[in-house]
Amino acid sequence: MTTAAELDAADPLARFRDRFVGAESDLVYFDGNSLGRPVAATANRLDVFVREEWGGRLIRGWDERWMDLPTTLGDDLGRVCLGAAAGQTAIGDSTTVWLYKLMRAAVDHVLRTDPDRTEIVIDTDNFPTDRYVAEGIAAERGLSLRWIEVDTAAGVTADQLRDAVGERTALVVLCHVAYRSAWLASGAELTRIAHDAGALVLWDLCHSAGSVPVGLDEWDADLAVGCTYKYLNGGPGAPAFGYVNGRLHGELTQPIQGWMGHTDPFAMGPGYTPAVGIRRFISGTPPILGMVAMQSMLELIEEAGIDAIRDKSVALTSYAVELADATLPQVTLASPRDPALRGGHVTLHHERMREVTARLWQRDVIPDYRDPGGLRIGLSPLSTSFDEVERGMVAVAEALR
Ligand SMILES: *Cc1c(COP(=O)(O)O)cnc(C)c1O
């Protein structure tokens, strides 16, 4: 078995680790998929922003840069991480709010053209907020949910989706990488299945953006959302992103029509006329501080390249699986074994993992816990070393003993 030191020495992205706050300490961080470490450059960037841009430009900052930041940074994110051409991605709100706005816009559009499409297809192991928002929209609009029952150690397959969709389907809501198992869905294939049934599809990219290449335009996806505090290291509560395929901009009307989505916000006119393009999906004043914080990570991702990041992610998760197989015979893998079907984390199952997680946190080894009995090991590619994986897995074995 190759050692951690050999893997680190051969890692073409190893040099990026020093660019994160805290990477020099002995702490083992296995939760970069919930809250990425800060990029060191972010501290200075925020300082300069406060002193010079906010402090110096004051209200002029809105005209000079901030008004356009949701879409200019959205374009950067689209290019670097999402496979989305410019003009289709905007930043702001939370993922939950984007889910509401885009799901509502999608079902309203479909119902206008075909009132018999009264179902939203979603899986039972989709992230809670996605399921709750879908439930709320179904109640608001008199729709029903069609549930795909999934194995919590895997995710939605093409066959399952094919069985669930049909002429009643308005919208399909899927995660690209499952938050529990890390199951990596086939974006292109599942999008095609939804389209063949005449439905729209919304992809939740929270656990993909920044760790797994995404091809929204290539898949011909309709809608997508995702957060920026996980693998995009934007910081706690950093604003989320929404993507709407350009071919739908003129068709969809979003439900939170605020002044910032108006065609001319400062005309302050009597009625609402939506802006042309992705701007119509913005609602209120954009959260600029949160966008400043995520820029450093986007620059690092662009420098490293998302394909190289994915290669390292596969190597890290494969190494964690290899160590689990060799040292944790009492544990079962609750993630796909095939790296081609796995995103950036690995979930290990044992009935005592809740206690194990608490014990590890006391020792500065930080994974997280997800029911049932899942220890989730998130391996953010640019900030995690193979040595860190090895030390963490030794600690898991000790805590289990
Ligand atoms: C983290 C996560 C969210 C979080 O939504 P917030 O509105 O930021 O709280 C939503 N969906 C998925 C799949 C997630 O992993």
The ligand as a Gaussian input file, in Angstrom:
#p B3LYP/6-31G(d) Opt

LIG

0 1
 C      -25.969000      22.204000       2.509000
 C      -27.149000      21.931000       1.633000
 C      -28.220000      22.817000       1.555000
 C      -28.233000      24.023000       2.447000
 O      -29.219000      24.953000       2.202000
 P      -29.132000      26.347000       2.977000
 O      -30.266000      27.123000       2.470000
 O      -27.797000      26.936000       2.701000
 O      -29.243000      26.061000       4.439000
 C      -29.241000      22.543000       0.658000
 N      -29.204000      21.423000      -0.115000
 C      -28.183000      20.538000      -0.036000
 C      -28.155000      19.337000      -0.901000
 C      -27.140000      20.764000       0.850000
 O      -26.139000      19.889000       0.935000

